[in-house]
Amino acid sequence: MKKSYAFLLSFISIPAFADIQIFPTQNPFMNKYNNQIEISVGQGFDTGWIIPQPVRPVPFYIGTITYSQPTTFFRVSARRSINIASTLGLHEKYGWKWQDYTIPIIYLGEDISLLKLSHFYTLIGGGIGLQSQQNARIGSKLLFQLKLSFGYMFNERWAGEFFIQHFSNANTADENHSYAFYGVGVTYNY
């Protein structure tokens, strides 16, 4: 009797998962358009590694304007971008003077599509760039960026994204305490 329920449930749920694409070849976040603008903001977290620790938010923020174009990465849909960002630090917390880390950043990045399900998609990305000055937190101007994003397409032109983002110098200097952010963004395709 239980087997027949399991079979019936699996048969009914097939249409719900029919639209899942792993490493989609059709661009899930830019559709038929060749240009994308994104505006995003993020909340900083004090961490020393890739995944931010949400229990330690700090008075540190990031704002980014991104221009992207569609591309592929080993036949998987991707987007290549140039990003202009600025961090904003306010007061002291957890032993850091966050106001010392209000710094402009420019970086090039590429986001690769991992999964698409109807209007939802996920991305993983990386980038390389420069901050305008080195400091006690990241002891070089050179930055490497890692990003994981979850997006939702409202229509062919507009989407919203939630991201986890990490910047460090990949141990190319003595000081490498990193910057880490959770954030949200809105994209427009044209």
PEZI-V857252 format. One record per residue. N is the residue number from 1. SS is DSSP state (A for helix, B for strand, O for the rest). PSI is psi in radians with two decimals (NA if undefined). Layout:
n:N ss:SS psi:PSI
n:N ss:SS psi:PSI
This chain:
n:1 ss:O psi:-0.75
n:2 ss:A psi:-0.58
n:3 ss:A psi:-0.66
n:4 ss:A psi:-0.63
n:5 ss:A psi:-0.73
n:6 ss:A psi:-0.75
n:7 ss:A psi:-0.79
n:8 ss:A psi:-0.75
n:9 ss:A psi:-0.75
n:10 ss:A psi:-0.64
n:11 ss:A psi:-0.71
n:12 ss:A psi:-0.62
n:13 ss:A psi:-0.16
n:14 ss:A psi:-0.83
n:15 ss:A psi:-0.52
n:16 ss:A psi:-0.54
n:17 ss:A psi:0.09
n:18 ss:O psi:-0.43
n:19 ss:O psi:0.05
n:20 ss:B psi:2.28
n:21 ss:B psi:2.15
n:22 ss:B psi:2.28
n:23 ss:O psi:1.09
n:24 ss:O psi:2.50
n:25 ss:O psi:-0.40
n:26 ss:O psi:2.30
n:27 ss:O psi:1.97
n:28 ss:O psi:-0.20
n:29 ss:O psi:-0.11
n:30 ss:O psi:-0.13
n:31 ss:O psi:-2.29
n:32 ss:O psi:0.03
n:33 ss:O psi:2.71
n:34 ss:O psi:0.01
n:35 ss:O psi:2.56
n:36 ss:B psi:2.40
n:37 ss:B psi:2.38
n:38 ss:B psi:2.42
n:39 ss:B psi:2.22
n:40 ss:B psi:2.72
n:41 ss:B psi:2.62
n:42 ss:B psi:2.70
n:43 ss:B psi:2.28
n:44 ss:B psi:2.65
n:45 ss:B psi:2.49
n:46 ss:O psi:1.95
n:47 ss:O psi:2.83
n:48 ss:O psi:0.18
n:49 ss:O psi:-3.02
n:50 ss:O psi:-0.81
n:51 ss:O psi:2.05
n:52 ss:O psi:2.60
n:53 ss:O psi:1.83
n:54 ss:O psi:-0.19
n:55 ss:O psi:-0.11
n:56 ss:O psi:1.03
n:57 ss:B psi:2.59
n:58 ss:B psi:2.85
n:59 ss:B psi:1.13
n:60 ss:B psi:2.22
n:61 ss:B psi:2.84
n:62 ss:B psi:2.47
n:63 ss:B psi:2.37
n:64 ss:B psi:2.44
n:65 ss:B psi:2.23
n:66 ss:B psi:2.37
n:67 ss:B psi:2.24
n:68 ss:B psi:2.70
n:69 ss:B psi:2.62
n:70 ss:B psi:2.59
n:71 ss:B psi:-3.03
n:72 ss:B psi:2.71
n:73 ss:B psi:1.81
n:74 ss:O psi:0.87
n:75 ss:O psi:0.09
n:76 ss:B psi:2.43
n:77 ss:B psi:2.45
n:78 ss:B psi:3.01
n:79 ss:B psi:2.42
n:80 ss:B psi:2.42
n:81 ss:B psi:2.75
n:82 ss:B psi:2.34
n:83 ss:B psi:2.30
n:84 ss:B psi:2.10
n:85 ss:B psi:2.86
n:86 ss:B psi:2.35
n:87 ss:B psi:2.72
n:88 ss:B psi:1.99
n:89 ss:B psi:2.55
n:90 ss:O psi:-1.68
n:91 ss:O psi:-2.93
n:92 ss:B psi:2.52
n:93 ss:B psi:2.45
n:94 ss:O psi:0.60
n:95 ss:O psi:0.09
n:96 ss:B psi:2.42
n:97 ss:B psi:1.56
n:98 ss:A psi:-0.43
n:99 ss:A psi:-0.32
n:100 ss:A psi:-0.12
n:101 ss:A psi:0.57
n:102 ss:O psi:1.73
n:103 ss:O psi:2.30
n:104 ss:B psi:2.55
n:105 ss:B psi:2.46
n:106 ss:B psi:2.34
n:107 ss:B psi:2.69
n:108 ss:B psi:2.43
n:109 ss:B psi:2.89
n:110 ss:B psi:2.27
n:111 ss:B psi:2.32
n:112 ss:B psi:2.34
n:113 ss:B psi:2.19
n:114 ss:B psi:-0.76
n:115 ss:B psi:2.46
n:116 ss:B psi:2.32
n:117 ss:B psi:1.81
n:118 ss:O psi:-1.96
n:119 ss:O psi:-0.12
n:120 ss:B psi:2.60
n:121 ss:B psi:2.80
n:122 ss:B psi:2.61
n:123 ss:B psi:2.64
n:124 ss:B psi:2.42
n:125 ss:B psi:2.92
n:126 ss:B psi:2.82
n:127 ss:B psi:2.98
n:128 ss:B psi:2.45
n:129 ss:B psi:-2.90
n:130 ss:B psi:2.45
n:131 ss:B psi:2.74
n:132 ss:O psi:-0.35
n:133 ss:O psi:2.58
n:134 ss:O psi:2.81
n:135 ss:O psi:-3.06
n:136 ss:O psi:-0.32
n:137 ss:O psi:-0.82
n:138 ss:B psi:1.91
n:139 ss:O psi:0.51
n:140 ss:O psi:2.83
n:141 ss:O psi:-0.43
n:142 ss:B psi:2.28
n:143 ss:B psi:2.51
n:144 ss:B psi:2.48
n:145 ss:B psi:2.39
n:146 ss:B psi:2.50
n:147 ss:B psi:2.45
n:148 ss:B psi:2.20
n:149 ss:B psi:2.58
n:150 ss:B psi:2.19
n:151 ss:B psi:2.84
n:152 ss:B psi:2.15
n:153 ss:B psi:2.02
n:154 ss:O psi:-0.68
n:155 ss:O psi:-2.92
n:156 ss:O psi:-0.40
n:157 ss:O psi:-0.58
n:158 ss:B psi:2.45
n:159 ss:B psi:2.75
n:160 ss:B psi:2.54
n:161 ss:B psi:2.52
n:162 ss:B psi:2.37
n:163 ss:B psi:2.74
n:164 ss:B psi:2.22
n:165 ss:B psi:2.50
n:166 ss:B psi:2.31
n:167 ss:B psi:2.39
n:168 ss:B psi:3.09
n:169 ss:O psi:0.19
n:170 ss:O psi:0.65
n:171 ss:O psi:0.58
n:172 ss:O psi:-0.06
n:173 ss:O psi:2.91
n:174 ss:O psi:-0.73
n:175 ss:O psi:2.17
n:176 ss:B psi:1.21
n:177 ss:O psi:-0.10
n:178 ss:O psi:2.89
n:179 ss:B psi:2.40
n:180 ss:B psi:2.46
n:181 ss:B psi:2.56
n:182 ss:B psi:2.55
n:183 ss:B psi:3.14
n:184 ss:B psi:2.68
n:185 ss:B psi:2.86
n:186 ss:B psi:2.36
n:187 ss:B psi:2.62
n:188 ss:B psi:2.19
n:189 ss:B psi:2.45
n:190 ss:O psi:NA
